[in-house]
Amino acid sequence: MAGTSGGRPSICPTLLYADAKAAIRQLTEAFGFTELSVFEGEDGAVLHAELVQGNGAVMVGSKGRGGVFDAAMKDAGTTGVYVVVDDVDAHHRRALDHGVEILMPPTDQDYGSRDYMARDLEGNVWSFGTYAPEIPG
């Protein structure tokens, strides 16, 4: 089994967008991700991008670029991603300020987390909350 080192996440959700540049703007401006890297093709389309938040990351690319992953994702539907944040209410306010569609306002959950849920520009569902799985070391 592969391990991680140097603060590298072991799981990175990957999302393809029709307009990856707009998605990156929304994810950084409204959801507070930090752009780690963006690689563009000669036509300006995003071939691959990595955005980070805390010790996690997501990979973003453009739909229609070809390849096995693009073909597999063609009819895959939307993706749901959960991101751990320290201050759910502040994060929610930031998303609201950027016009993000909120599906569930900040809500205290029975299992002790405080979460909210939003939809990005292309229908992917993002949950932001305080719950973080404890992974035995």
Residue pairs with C-beta under 8 A, 6 or more apart in sequence:
2 10
3 10
4 10
7 55
9 55
9 56
9 57
11 56
12 50
12 56
12 57
12 58
12 59
13 58
13 59
13 79
13 81
14 58
14 59
14 60
14 61
14 69
15 23
15 58
15 59
15 60
15 61
15 79
15 81
15 124
16 60
16 61
16 62
16 63
16 69
16 70
16 73
17 23
17 46
17 60
17 61
17 62
17 63
17 121
17 122
18 62
18 63
18 64
18 122
19 62
19 121
19 122
20 45
20 46
20 49
20 60
20 61
20 62
20 63
21 44
21 46
22 121
23 60
23 120
23 121
23 122
24 35
24 38
24 46
24 49
24 51
24 60
26 98
26 100
26 120
26 121
27 33
27 51
27 58
27 60
27 120
28 34
28 35
28 51
29 98
30 94
30 95
30 97
30 98
30 99
30 100
31 53
31 83
31 91
31 94
31 95
31 100
31 118
31 126
31 128
32 53
32 85
32 91
32 94
33 51
33 52
33 53
33 58
34 51
34 52
34 53
35 49
35 50
35 51
36 49
36 50
36 51
36 52
36 57
37 48
37 49
37 50
38 46
38 48
38 49
39 46
39 47
39 48
39 49
40 46
40 47
41 47
41 65
45 62
45 65
46 60
46 61
46 62
47 61
47 62
47 65
48 59
48 60
48 61
49 59
49 60
49 61
50 57
50 58
50 59
50 60
51 57
51 58
51 59
51 60
53 83
53 85
54 83
54 84
54 85
56 83
56 84
58 81
61 69
61 70
63 70
63 73
63 74
64 70
78 122
78 123
78 124
78 125
79 124
79 125
80 124
80 125
80 126
80 127
81 124
81 125
81 126
81 127
82 126
82 127
82 128
82 129
82 131
83 126
83 127
83 128
83 129
84 128
84 129
84 130
84 131
84 132
85 91
85 128
85 129
85 130
86 130
88 106
88 114
88 115
88 116
88 128
88 129
88 130
89 106
89 114
91 116
91 128
92 102
92 105
92 106
92 116
92 128
95 102
95 116
95 118
95 128
96 102
100 118
100 119
100 120
101 118
101 119
102 116
102 117
102 118
103 117
103 118
103 119
103 125
104 115
104 116
104 117
105 116
106 114
106 115
106 116
107 114
107 115
107 116
108 114
109 115
109 129
109 131
111 131
112 130
112 131
113 129
113 130
113 131
114 129
114 130
115 127
115 128
115 129
115 130
115 131
116 127
116 128
116 129
117 125
117 126
117 127
117 128
118 125
118 126
118 127
118 128
119 125
119 126
120 126
